[in-house]
Amino acid sequence: MTQNRGSAIPTLQVRHAEGEGWRVAARWPDGHVEDIGAFKSEVEANEWIAKDFQTWLETRRNGEQPKLS
């Protein structure tokens, strides 16, 4: 279940794991780290941050389960 973290904004980092592709790691101010998505490339992960992160964050704030596009 998605935890609502209010108006907090996480720090984002694109990470690569061999055999697992690319993920966006969101570190919340309370120290919790959440892995987001499974992207094919670093470019795709960065594009998601630029284009879709804000919508993802707003969806979480509304108490809904965010979906990746």
PDB file of N, CA, C and O in Angstrom:
ATOM      1  N   MET A   1       0.838  -1.179   0.000  1.00  0.00           N
ATOM      2  CA  MET A   1       0.000   0.000   0.000  1.00  0.00           C
ATOM      3  C   MET A   1       0.888   1.250   0.000  1.00  0.00           C
ATOM      4  O   MET A   1       1.936   1.275   0.645  1.00  0.00           O
ATOM      5  N   THR A   2       0.471   2.251  -0.707  1.00  0.00           N
ATOM      6  CA  THR A   2       1.221   3.495  -0.808  1.00  0.00           C
ATOM      7  C   THR A   2       0.996   4.335   0.434  1.00  0.00           C
ATOM      8  O   THR A   2      -0.143   4.542   0.854  1.00  0.00           O
ATOM      9  N   GLN A   3       2.058   4.809   1.010  1.00  0.00           N
ATOM     10  CA  GLN A   3       1.953   5.672   2.172  1.00  0.00           C
ATOM     11  C   GLN A   3       1.928   7.117   1.706  1.00  0.00           C
ATOM     12  O   GLN A   3       2.764   7.524   0.900  1.00  0.00           O
ATOM     13  N   ASN A   4       0.975   7.898   2.208  1.00  0.00           N
ATOM     14  CA  ASN A   4       0.885   9.308   1.862  1.00  0.00           C
ATOM     15  C   ASN A   4       1.923  10.061   2.680  1.00  0.00           C
ATOM     16  O   ASN A   4       1.916   9.977   3.908  1.00  0.00           O
ATOM     17  N   ARG A   5       2.796  10.780   2.035  1.00  0.00           N
ATOM     18  CA  ARG A   5       3.853  11.513   2.730  1.00  0.00           C
ATOM     19  C   ARG A   5       3.606  13.012   2.699  1.00  0.00           C
ATOM     20  O   ARG A   5       4.542  13.805   2.796  1.00  0.00           O
ATOM     21  N   GLY A   6       2.338  13.399   2.563  1.00  0.00           N
ATOM     22  CA  GLY A   6       1.970  14.806   2.626  1.00  0.00           C
ATOM     23  C   GLY A   6       2.622  15.632   1.539  1.00  0.00           C
ATOM     24  O   GLY A   6       2.640  15.246   0.370  1.00  0.00           O
ATOM     25  N   SER A   7       3.153  16.764   1.935  1.00  0.00           N
ATOM     26  CA  SER A   7       3.748  17.682   0.961  1.00  0.00           C
ATOM     27  C   SER A   7       5.244  17.441   0.770  1.00  0.00           C
ATOM     28  O   SER A   7       5.910  18.222   0.091  1.00  0.00           O
ATOM     29  N   ALA A   8       5.779  16.376   1.355  1.00  0.00           N
ATOM     30  CA  ALA A   8       7.208  16.073   1.219  1.00  0.00           C
ATOM     31  C   ALA A   8       7.552  15.780  -0.242  1.00  0.00           C
ATOM     32  O   ALA A   8       6.737  15.241  -0.990  1.00  0.00           O
ATOM     33  N   ILE A   9       8.755  16.141  -0.626  1.00  0.00           N
ATOM     34  CA  ILE A   9       9.266  15.852  -1.963  1.00  0.00           C
ATOM     35  C   ILE A   9      10.536  15.019  -1.798  1.00  0.00           C
ATOM     36  O   ILE A   9      11.458  15.431  -1.094  1.00  0.00           O
ATOM     37  N   PRO A  10      10.588  13.859  -2.436  1.00  0.00           N
ATOM     38  CA  PRO A  10      11.771  13.021  -2.293  1.00  0.00           C
ATOM     39  C   PRO A  10      12.932  13.512  -3.155  1.00  0.00           C
ATOM     40  O   PRO A  10      12.742  14.232  -4.135  1.00  0.00           O
ATOM     41  N   THR A  11      14.117  13.110  -2.769  1.00  0.00           N
ATOM     42  CA  THR A  11      15.309  13.293  -3.594  1.00  0.00           C
ATOM     43  C   THR A  11      15.342  12.111  -4.553  1.00  0.00           C
ATOM     44  O   THR A  11      15.157  10.969  -4.131  1.00  0.00           O
ATOM     45  N   LEU A  12      15.575  12.367  -5.830  1.00  0.00           N
ATOM     46  CA  LEU A  12      15.555  11.310  -6.839  1.00  0.00           C
ATOM     47  C   LEU A  12      16.954  10.981  -7.334  1.00  0.00           C
ATOM     48  O   LEU A  12      17.804  11.859  -7.484  1.00  0.00           O
ATOM     49  N   GLN A  13      17.172   9.693  -7.583  1.00  0.00           N
ATOM     50  CA  GLN A  13      18.445   9.233  -8.131  1.00  0.00           C
ATOM     51  C   GLN A  13      18.151   8.096  -9.102  1.00  0.00           C
ATOM     52  O   GLN A  13      17.421   7.163  -8.767  1.00  0.00           O
ATOM     53  N   VAL A  14      18.715   8.171 -10.295  1.00  0.00           N
ATOM     54  CA  VAL A  14      18.574   7.094 -11.260  1.00  0.00           C
ATOM     55  C   VAL A  14      19.651   6.059 -10.958  1.00  0.00           C
ATOM     56  O   VAL A  14      20.830   6.389 -10.822  1.00  0.00           O
ATOM     57  N   ARG A  15      19.221   4.793 -10.854  1.00  0.00           N
ATOM     58  CA  ARG A  15      20.149   3.704 -10.515  1.00  0.00           C
ATOM     59  C   ARG A  15      20.041   2.575 -11.525  1.00  0.00           C
ATOM     60  O   ARG A  15      18.995   2.359 -12.137  1.00  0.00           O
ATOM     61  N   HIS A  16      21.148   1.863 -11.684  1.00  0.00           N
ATOM     62  CA  HIS A  16      21.178   0.708 -12.578  1.00  0.00           C
ATOM     63  C   HIS A  16      21.578  -0.524 -11.783  1.00  0.00           C
ATOM     64  O   HIS A  16      22.525  -0.498 -10.997  1.00  0.00           O
ATOM     65  N   ALA A  17      20.836  -1.603 -12.003  1.00  0.00           N
ATOM     66  CA  ALA A  17      21.181  -2.883 -11.394  1.00  0.00           C
ATOM     67  C   ALA A  17      21.355  -3.892 -12.519  1.00  0.00           C
ATOM     68  O   ALA A  17      20.453  -4.077 -13.336  1.00  0.00           O
ATOM     69  N   GLU A  18      22.483  -4.529 -12.563  1.00  0.00           N
ATOM     70  CA  GLU A  18      22.782  -5.486 -13.624  1.00  0.00           C
ATOM     71  C   GLU A  18      21.676  -6.531 -13.718  1.00  0.00           C
ATOM     72  O   GLU A  18      21.332  -7.180 -12.730  1.00  0.00           O
ATOM     73  N   GLY A  19      21.133  -6.682 -14.903  1.00  0.00           N
ATOM     74  CA  GLY A  19      20.076  -7.654 -15.139  1.00  0.00           C
ATOM     75  C   GLY A  19      18.694  -7.187 -14.729  1.00  0.00           C
ATOM     76  O   GLY A  19      17.711  -7.887 -14.973  1.00  0.00           O
ATOM     77  N   GLU A  20      18.598  -6.023 -14.113  1.00  0.00           N
ATOM     78  CA  GLU A  20      17.303  -5.516 -13.649  1.00  0.00           C
ATOM     79  C   GLU A  20      16.924  -4.199 -14.308  1.00  0.00           C
ATOM     80  O   GLU A  20      15.835  -3.684 -14.054  1.00  0.00           O
ATOM     81  N   GLY A  21      17.771  -3.651 -15.131  1.00  0.00           N
ATOM     82  CA  GLY A  21      17.471  -2.391 -15.794  1.00  0.00           C
ATOM     83  C   GLY A  21      17.677  -1.189 -14.890  1.00  0.00           C
ATOM     84  O   GLY A  21      18.449  -1.235 -13.932  1.00  0.00           O
ATOM     85  N   TRP A  22      16.991  -0.141 -15.204  1.00  0.00           N
ATOM     86  CA  TRP A  22      17.145   1.138 -14.515  1.00  0.00           C
ATOM     87  C   TRP A  22      15.924   1.440 -13.660  1.00  0.00           C
ATOM     88  O   TRP A  22      14.800   1.107 -14.033  1.00  0.00           O
ATOM     89  N   ARG A  23      16.144   2.062 -12.526  1.00  0.00           N
ATOM     90  CA  ARG A  23      15.075   2.462 -11.614  1.00  0.00           C
ATOM     91  C   ARG A  23      15.339   3.877 -11.129  1.00  0.00           C
ATOM     92  O   ARG A  23      16.468   4.365 -11.164  1.00  0.00           O
ATOM     93  N   VAL A  24      14.282   4.518 -10.678  1.00  0.00           N
ATOM     94  CA  VAL A  24      14.407   5.808 -10.014  1.00  0.00           C
ATOM     95  C   VAL A  24      14.238   5.531  -8.521  1.00  0.00           C
ATOM     96  O   VAL A  24      13.207   5.012  -8.092  1.00  0.00           O
ATOM     97  N   ALA A  25      15.249   5.878  -7.738  1.00  0.00           N
ATOM     98  CA  ALA A  25      15.168   5.727  -6.288  1.00  0.00           C
ATOM     99  C   ALA A  25      14.713   7.060  -5.704  1.00  0.00           C
ATOM    100  O   ALA A  25      15.338   8.097  -5.926  1.00  0.00           O
ATOM    101  N   ALA A  26      13.621   7.013  -4.959  1.00  0.00           N
ATOM    102  CA  ALA A  26      13.094   8.217  -4.305  1.00  0.00           C
ATOM    103  C   ALA A  26      13.401   8.101  -2.815  1.00  0.00           C
ATOM    104  O   ALA A  26      12.896   7.203  -2.142  1.00  0.00           O
ATOM    105  N   ARG A  27      14.226   9.008  -2.301  1.00  0.00           N
ATOM    106  CA  ARG A  27      14.546   9.030  -0.864  1.00  0.00           C
ATOM    107  C   ARG A  27      13.721  10.135  -0.225  1.00  0.00           C
ATOM    108  O   ARG A  27      13.895  11.317  -0.521  1.00  0.00           O
ATOM    109  N   TRP A  28      12.815   9.721   0.662  1.00  0.00           N
ATOM    110  CA  TRP A  28      11.931  10.649   1.351  1.00  0.00           C
ATOM    111  C   TRP A  28      12.653  11.289   2.526  1.00  0.00           C
ATOM    112  O   TRP A  28      13.621  10.719   3.029  1.00  0.00           O
ATOM    113  N   PRO A  29      12.209  12.453   2.974  1.00  0.00           N
ATOM    114  CA  PRO A  29      12.881  13.139   4.089  1.00  0.00           C
ATOM    115  C   PRO A  29      13.015  12.295   5.357  1.00  0.00           C
ATOM    116  O   PRO A  29      13.916  12.530   6.163  1.00  0.00           O
ATOM    117  N   ASP A  30      12.121  11.306   5.541  1.00  0.00           N
ATOM    118  CA  ASP A  30      12.215  10.438   6.720  1.00  0.00           C
ATOM    119  C   ASP A  30      13.230   9.313   6.541  1.00  0.00           C
ATOM    120  O   ASP A  30      13.410   8.489   7.438  1.00  0.00           O
ATOM    121  N   GLY A  31      13.902   9.275   5.368  1.00  0.00           N
ATOM    122  CA  GLY A  31      14.937   8.277   5.114  1.00  0.00           C
ATOM    123  C   GLY A  31      14.470   7.063   4.335  1.00  0.00           C
ATOM    124  O   GLY A  31      15.296   6.286   3.856  1.00  0.00           O
ATOM    125  N   HIS A  32      13.164   6.882   4.196  1.00  0.00           N
ATOM    126  CA  HIS A  32      12.615   5.758   3.438  1.00  0.00           C
ATOM    127  C   HIS A  32      13.012   5.894   1.973  1.00  0.00           C
ATOM    128  O   HIS A  32      12.925   6.982   1.404  1.00  0.00           O
ATOM    129  N   VAL A  33      13.451   4.791   1.357  1.00  0.00           N
ATOM    130  CA  VAL A  33      13.799   4.788  -0.068  1.00  0.00           C
ATOM    131  C   VAL A  33      12.795   3.911  -0.805  1.00  0.00           C
ATOM    132  O   VAL A  33      12.519   2.781  -0.402  1.00  0.00           O
ATOM    133  N   GLU A  34      12.260   4.448  -1.881  1.00  0.00           N
ATOM    134  CA  GLU A  34      11.282   3.746  -2.694  1.00  0.00           C
ATOM    135  C   GLU A  34      11.813   3.636  -4.111  1.00  0.00           C
ATOM    136  O   GLU A  34      12.159   4.647  -4.723  1.00  0.00           O
ATOM    137  N   ASP A  35      11.881   2.414  -4.645  1.00  0.00           N
ATOM    138  CA  ASP A  35      12.288   2.211  -6.035  1.00  0.00           C
ATOM    139  C   ASP A  35      11.074   2.339  -6.926  1.00  0.00           C
ATOM    140  O   ASP A  35      10.031   1.739  -6.664  1.00  0.00           O
ATOM    141  N   ILE A  36      11.214   3.125  -7.984  1.00  0.00           N
ATOM    142  CA  ILE A  36      10.116   3.398  -8.893  1.00  0.00           C
ATOM    143  C   ILE A  36      10.466   2.867 -10.270  1.00  0.00           C
ATOM    144  O   ILE A  36      11.516   3.191 -10.826  1.00  0.00           O
ATOM    145  N   GLY A  37       9.581   2.049 -10.813  1.00  0.00           N
ATOM    146  CA  GLY A  37       9.667   1.639 -12.205  1.00  0.00           C
ATOM    147  C   GLY A  37      10.767   0.655 -12.533  1.00  0.00           C
ATOM    148  O   GLY A  37      11.600   0.295 -11.701  1.00  0.00           O
ATOM    149  N   ALA A  38      10.728   0.244 -13.766  1.00  0.00           N
ATOM    150  CA  ALA A  38      11.751  -0.599 -14.369  1.00  0.00           C
ATOM    151  C   ALA A  38      11.919  -0.058 -15.783  1.00  0.00           C
ATOM    152  O   ALA A  38      11.155  -0.393 -16.689  1.00  0.00           O
ATOM    153  N   PHE A  39      12.918   0.773 -15.951  1.00  0.00           N
ATOM    154  CA  PHE A  39      13.126   1.459 -17.218  1.00  0.00           C
ATOM    155  C   PHE A  39      14.200   0.742 -18.035  1.00  0.00           C
ATOM    156  O   PHE A  39      15.097   0.108 -17.480  1.00  0.00           O
ATOM    157  N   LYS A  40      14.097   0.851 -19.344  1.00  0.00           N
ATOM    158  CA  LYS A  40      15.039   0.173 -20.244  1.00  0.00           C
ATOM    159  C   LYS A  40      16.384   0.863 -20.321  1.00  0.00           C
ATOM    160  O   LYS A  40      17.390   0.236 -20.654  1.00  0.00           O
ATOM    161  N   SER A  41      16.408   2.166 -20.012  1.00  0.00           N
ATOM    162  CA  SER A  41      17.658   2.913 -20.133  1.00  0.00           C
ATOM    163  C   SER A  41      17.683   4.058 -19.129  1.00  0.00           C
ATOM    164  O   SER A  41      16.659   4.419 -18.549  1.00  0.00           O
ATOM    165  N   GLU A  42      18.855   4.613 -18.939  1.00  0.00           N
ATOM    166  CA  GLU A  42      19.008   5.775 -18.078  1.00  0.00           C
ATOM    167  C   GLU A  42      18.240   6.965 -18.660  1.00  0.00           C
ATOM    168  O   GLU A  42      17.628   7.741 -17.927  1.00  0.00           O
ATOM    169  N   VAL A  43      18.282   7.094 -19.981  1.00  0.00           N
ATOM    170  CA  VAL A  43      17.568   8.179 -20.657  1.00  0.00           C
ATOM    171  C   VAL A  43      16.069   8.064 -20.382  1.00  0.00           C
ATOM    172  O   VAL A  43      15.418   9.064 -20.079  1.00  0.00           O
ATOM    173  N   GLU A  44      15.520   6.859 -20.486  1.00  0.00           N
ATOM    174  CA  GLU A  44      14.094   6.654 -20.236  1.00  0.00           C
ATOM    175  C   GLU A  44      13.735   7.021 -18.795  1.00  0.00           C
ATOM    176  O   GLU A  44      12.697   7.638 -18.557  1.00  0.00           O
ATOM    177  N   ALA A  45      14.577   6.650 -17.839  1.00  0.00           N
ATOM    178  CA  ALA A  45      14.327   6.986 -16.435  1.00  0.00           C
ATOM    179  C   ALA A  45      14.353   8.502 -16.231  1.00  0.00           C
ATOM    180  O   ALA A  45      13.504   9.047 -15.526  1.00  0.00           O
ATOM    181  N   ASN A  46      15.311   9.175 -16.835  1.00  0.00           N
ATOM    182  CA  ASN A  46      15.389  10.636 -16.723  1.00  0.00           C
ATOM    183  C   ASN A  46      14.208  11.323 -17.410  1.00  0.00           C
ATOM    184  O   ASN A  46      13.715  12.343 -16.927  1.00  0.00           O
ATOM    185  N   GLU A  47      13.758  10.769 -18.530  1.00  0.00           N
ATOM    186  CA  GLU A  47      12.586  11.320 -19.210  1.00  0.00           C
ATOM    187  C   GLU A  47      11.344  11.180 -18.331  1.00  0.00           C
ATOM    188  O   GLU A  47      10.511  12.085 -18.288  1.00  0.00           O
ATOM    189  N   TRP A  48      11.216  10.047 -17.626  1.00  0.00           N
ATOM    190  CA  TRP A  48      10.079   9.856 -16.722  1.00  0.00           C
ATOM    191  C   TRP A  48      10.103  10.922 -15.620  1.00  0.00           C
ATOM    192  O   TRP A  48       9.065  11.487 -15.274  1.00  0.00           O
ATOM    193  N   ILE A  49      11.285  11.191 -15.078  1.00  0.00           N
ATOM    194  CA  ILE A  49      11.393  12.223 -14.046  1.00  0.00           C
ATOM    195  C   ILE A  49      10.936  13.567 -14.605  1.00  0.00           C
ATOM    196  O   ILE A  49      10.155  14.276 -13.971  1.00  0.00           O
ATOM    197  N   ALA A  50      11.421  13.909 -15.780  1.00  0.00           N
ATOM    198  CA  ALA A  50      11.101  15.211 -16.377  1.00  0.00           C
ATOM    199  C   ALA A  50       9.624  15.343 -16.758  1.00  0.00           C
ATOM    200  O   ALA A  50       9.034  16.410 -16.591  1.00  0.00           O
ATOM    201  N   LYS A  51       9.027  14.263 -17.269  1.00  0.00           N
ATOM    202  CA  LYS A  51       7.679  14.356 -17.816  1.00  0.00           C
ATOM    203  C   LYS A  51       6.583  13.868 -16.876  1.00  0.00           C
ATOM    204  O   LYS A  51       5.474  14.402 -16.906  1.00  0.00           O
ATOM    205  N   ASP A  52       6.860  12.879 -16.052  1.00  0.00           N
ATOM    206  CA  ASP A  52       5.796  12.197 -15.315  1.00  0.00           C
ATOM    207  C   ASP A  52       5.921  12.225 -13.799  1.00  0.00           C
ATOM    208  O   ASP A  52       4.967  11.876 -13.105  1.00  0.00           O
ATOM    209  N   PHE A  53       7.058  12.626 -13.272  1.00  0.00           N
ATOM    210  CA  PHE A  53       7.244  12.589 -11.822  1.00  0.00           C
ATOM    211  C   PHE A  53       6.224  13.440 -11.082  1.00  0.00           C
ATOM    212  O   PHE A  53       5.682  13.000 -10.068  1.00  0.00           O
ATOM    213  N   GLN A  54       5.952  14.640 -11.561  1.00  0.00           N
ATOM    214  CA  GLN A  54       5.032  15.536 -10.853  1.00  0.00           C
ATOM    215  C   GLN A  54       3.638  14.918 -10.733  1.00  0.00           C
ATOM    216  O   GLN A  54       3.010  14.997  -9.677  1.00  0.00           O
ATOM    217  N   THR A  55       3.159  14.307 -11.806  1.00  0.00           N
ATOM    218  CA  THR A  55       1.850  13.642 -11.769  1.00  0.00           C
ATOM    219  C   THR A  55       1.877  12.474 -10.790  1.00  0.00           C
ATOM    220  O   THR A  55       0.931  12.283 -10.025  1.00  0.00           O
ATOM    221  N   TRP A  56       2.952  11.693 -10.811  1.00  0.00           N
ATOM    222  CA  TRP A  56       3.115  10.574  -9.884  1.00  0.00           C
ATOM    223  C   TRP A  56       3.049  11.067  -8.442  1.00  0.00           C
ATOM    224  O   TRP A  56       2.375  10.465  -7.606  1.00  0.00           O
ATOM    225  N   LEU A  57       3.744  12.156  -8.156  1.00  0.00           N
ATOM    226  CA  LEU A  57       3.776  12.714  -6.811  1.00  0.00           C
ATOM    227  C   LEU A  57       2.388  13.210  -6.391  1.00  0.00           C
ATOM    228  O   LEU A  57       1.956  12.955  -5.267  1.00  0.00           O
ATOM    229  N   GLU A  58       1.704  13.900  -7.264  1.00  0.00           N
ATOM    230  CA  GLU A  58       0.360  14.407  -6.957  1.00  0.00           C
ATOM    231  C   GLU A  58      -0.618  13.259  -6.713  1.00  0.00           C
ATOM    232  O   GLU A  58      -1.482  13.356  -5.842  1.00  0.00           O
ATOM    233  N   THR A  59      -0.489  12.185  -7.469  1.00  0.00           N
ATOM    234  CA  THR A  59      -1.346  11.012  -7.279  1.00  0.00           C
ATOM    235  C   THR A  59      -1.137  10.433  -5.884  1.00  0.00           C
ATOM    236  O   THR A  59      -2.100  10.081  -5.203  1.00  0.00           O
ATOM    237  N   ARG A  60       0.114  10.336  -5.463  1.00  0.00           N
ATOM    238  CA  ARG A  60       0.422   9.842  -4.103  1.00  0.00           C
ATOM    239  C   ARG A  60      -0.195  10.751  -3.052  1.00  0.00           C
ATOM    240  O   ARG A  60      -0.759  10.283  -2.064  1.00  0.00           O
ATOM    241  N   ARG A  61      -0.085  12.041  -3.273  1.00  0.00           N
ATOM    242  CA  ARG A  61      -0.622  13.004  -2.297  1.00  0.00           C
ATOM    243  C   ARG A  61      -2.128  12.874  -2.158  1.00  0.00           C
ATOM    244  O   ARG A  61      -2.686  13.181  -1.105  1.00  0.00           O
ATOM    245  N   ASN A  62      -2.790  12.420  -3.215  1.00  0.00           N
ATOM    246  CA  ASN A  62      -4.230  12.212  -3.187  1.00  0.00           C
ATOM    247  C   ASN A  62      -4.615  10.861  -2.590  1.00  0.00           C
ATOM    248  O   ASN A  62      -5.792  10.499  -2.556  1.00  0.00           O
ATOM    249  N   GLY A  63      -3.610  10.118  -2.119  1.00  0.00           N
ATOM    250  CA  GLY A  63      -3.860   8.828  -1.481  1.00  0.00           C
ATOM    251  C   GLY A  63      -4.119   7.690  -2.450  1.00  0.00           C
ATOM    252  O   GLY A  63      -4.604   6.632  -2.050  1.00  0.00           O
ATOM    253  N   GLU A  64      -3.802   7.897  -3.722  1.00  0.00           N
ATOM    254  CA  GLU A  64      -4.018   6.880  -4.744  1.00  0.00           C
ATOM    255  C   GLU A  64      -2.706   6.166  -5.056  1.00  0.00           C
ATOM    256  O   GLU A  64      -1.622   6.668  -4.762  1.00  0.00           O
ATOM    257  N   GLN A  65      -2.828   4.992  -5.655  1.00  0.00           N
ATOM    258  CA  GLN A  65      -1.657   4.229  -6.088  1.00  0.00           C
ATOM    259  C   GLN A  65      -1.192   4.775  -7.429  1.00  0.00           C
ATOM    260  O   GLN A  65      -1.918   4.666  -8.417  1.00  0.00           O
ATOM    261  N   PRO A  66       0.009   5.364  -7.489  1.00  0.00           N
ATOM    262  CA  PRO A  66       0.495   5.897  -8.776  1.00  0.00           C
ATOM    263  C   PRO A  66       0.767   4.770  -9.772  1.00  0.00           C
ATOM    264  O   PRO A  66       1.159   3.666  -9.392  1.00  0.00           O
ATOM    265  N   LYS A  67       0.552   5.068 -11.037  1.00  0.00           N
ATOM    266  CA  LYS A  67       0.849   4.135 -12.106  1.00  0.00           C
ATOM    267  C   LYS A  67       1.917   4.744 -13.004  1.00  0.00           C
ATOM    268  O   LYS A  67       1.940   5.954 -13.226  1.00  0.00           O
ATOM    269  N   LEU A  68       2.785   3.907 -13.509  1.00  0.00           N
ATOM    270  CA  LEU A  68       3.796   4.396 -14.447  1.00  0.00           C
ATOM    271  C   LEU A  68       3.205   4.380 -15.836  1.00  0.00           C
ATOM    272  O   LEU A  68       2.485   3.454 -16.209  1.00  0.00           O
ATOM    273  N   SER A  69       3.517   5.420 -16.604  1.00  0.00           N
ATOM    274  CA  SER A  69       3.007   5.465 -17.980  1.00  0.00           C
ATOM    275  C   SER A  69       3.940   4.757 -18.916  1.00  0.00           C
ATOM    276  O   SER A  69       3.677   4.692 -20.117  1.00  0.00           O
TER     277      SER A  69
END
